[in-house]
Each structure stands twice: as C-alpha cells, then as structure tokens.
Amino acid sequence: MHGGFVASRSADSRTGNGSPPAVDAVSLAIIEQLQEDGRRPYAAIGKAVGLSEAAVRQRVQKLLDQGVMQIVAVTDPLTVGFRRQAMVGINVEGDLDPVAEALSAMAECEYVVMTAGSFDLMVEIVCEDDDHLLEMINKRIRPLPGVRSTESFVYLKLKKQTYMWGTR
C-alpha cells in the first residue's frame, strides 16, 4: 500500500438498496489503523485487530469496493504547483443535481456538497493561480445552466487539513 488513507466523502458509497454499507467493529478498527498510517502492512493491521493478513486484505478490498474509504496520497497543493485554493458558494435555480454533477466532473473541483443555508452548493477548487481560478468561476462555473450566483472565499493560508476524523 502506498500513500495515505482518506475516508471517502462520496455519496456513491451505497449498497444496492440505497442505504450506506454496514461497517462492523473490526472494519472500523482496520480503518482506524489505516488512518494512523495508510502504508501500514496488512500483517501489522491483522495483529492489531485479531485477523490474518489475508482477512485484512479482503476486508480492505471490500471497503474500497463499497466506497467506504480510499487509499490515496494526500499532498500539500502548494508544493505541487497549485497556489490558489478557494471555497465557492453557489446558488442554483431549479434542480441541484445537474449542476452538482457538472461540477463533480471538473478536475479542479475537489469537493462538491449540497448544503442547507445561504448556498445550495459548496465547492472547493484547487487552481494553479488567480488567472486559473478566475477562468474556473467566470468561464466554467457561472455559465452552467441553473447557476444563479456564486460567492468565492479565497484561501489565504491553509492552517489545518486532516482526514483523521476517525470512526467515531
């Protein structure tokens, strides 16, 4: 395993009947092990949770397949050439789904969530620079059918970014 562990924020982690997959205590313990170290060997995880290496491997694969979690390399955007991040609040006229789907298809949109409150959608955007952010908002987001208005919250400094919320 290479990279880090990130719990999935995707709504796609559903079973065939539309409900979230059931995650038992042993799987939660495996998730916690991977949140501490996404590269931890399956044998070490097995020892910690009382399973064989093969059983851990099968459970991890099932959790990945169900969309319960992802194992990825998490980078600092600044160190890999993305100097501008922003959260964009979007108000939509009509159905939110088509707009949310269009935003989700854009590589720059790292996080798309439907919300209650002042905005219908909140979108985190990671861009190379201010020109790229302007192009995203002005040429790609605002022209989407249904988008009524946007409000941008440009990140000046990232103080904390973690995916260690555990399995509470």
N, C-alpha and C positions, 0 to 999 in steps of 0.2 A: 504494500500500500504506500502510495506517495502522496504528499500534500497534506492538507488538514481536513478536519471534519466540519461540515456545515449542516445543521438541521435544515431540511427543506422548508422554504416559505411558500411553496407552490400549493395551490388548491387542487392540483392533479393527484395528490396522494389520497385517492379514494378507492374503495373497493367497488366491485361491480354493482352493488346495490346503492351507491351514492354516499355511504357512510365512511368515515375515516377507518383505516385498518386498525384492528385491535393490536396493541403492543403490550406484551406481558412484562413482568418484573425483570426477567432475565434479559430480555431485549433492551429494556431501559438501562440495565446495568452495562450492557455492551455499548450502548450509545454514550453513556457517561464516560466509559473508558476511552472511546474514540474522541470525545470532546476534550479530554485531557491531552491526548496525543493521537492525531489522525494517522500516524505511521506506526502505532503500537502493533507489534506482531500478534497474529491470531492466537498463537500459543500462550502468550502472556495474558491476553484477554481471557482466554479459556481458564487459565489458572485462577484469575481474579473472580470469575463468575461461576466457576464449577462446571465447565463444559470442556469437551475435547476441542482441539484446534479445528477439526472438520466440522463440528457442530456450530462453532462460532462462525466459520466461513459461510456455512449455509444460511445462518440467521442474518448475517451482514448482507449477503446477496439478496435475501428476501426483503429486508428493509430498504435496500437500494431499489429493487424492482417495484416495490409498492410506493416509492416516492416519499417514504417517511424521512429519509436522510439522503445526503450526498456526501461524497468524499472528494474534496477539491483543494487546490492550492489557493489560499487567500493572500492577495498581495496588497501592498500599500499603493494605491493608484499613482501617487506622485513619483514613486521610484520606477514605474514602468511607462512614464510618458503621458499620464493623464493628469494635467494640472488644474482642471476645473471640475468640481462636482456641485450639483445643485439638487434641491428637492423642488419639484414643481407641483403646485396645487392646480387642479383642472376642474372647471365646472362644465358639465355636459348637458345638452338639451336632448331629451329622449333617452333611449336605451344606452346604458353604460357599457354593455358587453362588447359591441363592435369597436368602441374607442379603446377599451382596455386590451382587446386582442391586438389591435393595430400597434399600440404602444409596446406590448409584450414582444412583438416581432422585431422591434428596433434594438439592435445590439447595444446601443448606448443606454437604454433603459434597464437598469439593474434590478429595479424593484417597482412593481406596479400593484397598488392596492386600492380597492374600493372602500370608501370611507363614509361615515356619517358625520355631519358637521358642516363647516364652511366650504369644503370642497367635496366633489363627488369622487375624485381620484387623486391619489398622491403618487408621484413618480420620482424615483431617484435616478438622476442622469449623471453619467461619468463621461467627460469630454476631454479632448486634448488641450483646449484653450478656450478663451472667451469667444472667439470667432466661431468655433465649433458649437459651443452652447447656443449662441445666437442663431446659427443655422438650424439647430435642432428645434428650438422654440418657434422661430419665425417661419421656417420653410417646411418643417415636417410635422410639428405637433398642432399648431394653430390652424392649419388648413384641413385637418381631419374633419370629416363630416360629423357634426354633433358637438364639436368643441365650441363652447360659448366664450370661455375666458380662461386665462392662465395667470398664475402668480408664482414668481420664481424666488426661491430662497437660496442664494449662492453661499456655499460653504467657504468661510474664510480660513478656518483651521479645524482639522479633524482631531478632536481630543480623545475620543474613545470609539473603537469599532471592535465589537466582540460578538462571537456567536456562541458564547458559553452560558446560555441561559439554562442549561441543564435539562433535566427531565421532570422537574418539579411535579 
